Amino acid sequence: HCDGQILVTPDMLGMNTQFHPRFVRRYAKLSEDMKKAFKRYRDDVKQLKFPTDAESY
């Protein structure tokens, strides 16, 4: 059973910066943090800082 909460979650968390429905209150700006996290991940991989031996099998 779903009452629509899944549909508004990304908007409520600020994951979409292109569109903001007016019936949803934005409680966070996760898109900014997500962009920063993905950039840090990319940089670590390019610089061979990730994965380390401790993070590998």
C-alpha positions in Angstrom: 0.0 0.0 0.0 1.4 3.4 -1.0 -0.1 6.8 -0.3 2.3 8.7 -2.5 5.1 9.2 0.0 7.6 7.6 -2.4 6.7 10.1 -5.1 7.4 13.2 -3.0 10.4 11.9 -1.0 13.1 13.2 -3.6 11.4 16.6 -3.7 11.1 16.8 0.1 14.8 15.9 0.5 15.9 18.4 -2.2 17.3 15.8 -4.6 15.8 17.5 -7.6 16.9 21.1 -8.3 15.1 21.4 -11.7 11.6 21.0 -10.4 9.9 21.7 -7.1 6.2 21.0 -6.7 4.5 23.6 -4.5 2.6 20.9 -2.5 5.9 19.6 -1.1 7.9 21.3 1.6 11.6 21.0 1.1 13.4 19.9 4.3 16.9 19.4 3.0 19.2 20.1 0.1 20.6 16.7 -0.5 21.4 17.3 -4.1 24.3 19.5 -3.1 25.7 17.0 -0.7 25.3 14.2 -3.2 27.2 16.1 -5.9 30.0 16.8 -3.5 30.1 13.1 -2.4 30.2 11.8 -6.0 32.9 14.3 -6.9 35.0 13.2 -3.9 34.5 9.5 -4.9 35.5 10.3 -8.5 38.6 12.1 -7.4 39.6 9.4 -5.0 39.3 6.7 -7.8 41.2 8.8 -10.3 44.0 9.5 -7.8 44.1 5.8 -6.8 43.2 6.6 -3.2 40.1 4.3 -3.4 39.9 1.4 -2.9 42.6 0.7 -0.5 43.7 -2.7 0.6 41.4 -2.4 3.7 38.4 -1.7 1.3 39.1 -4.6 -1.0 38.6 -8.4 -0.9 
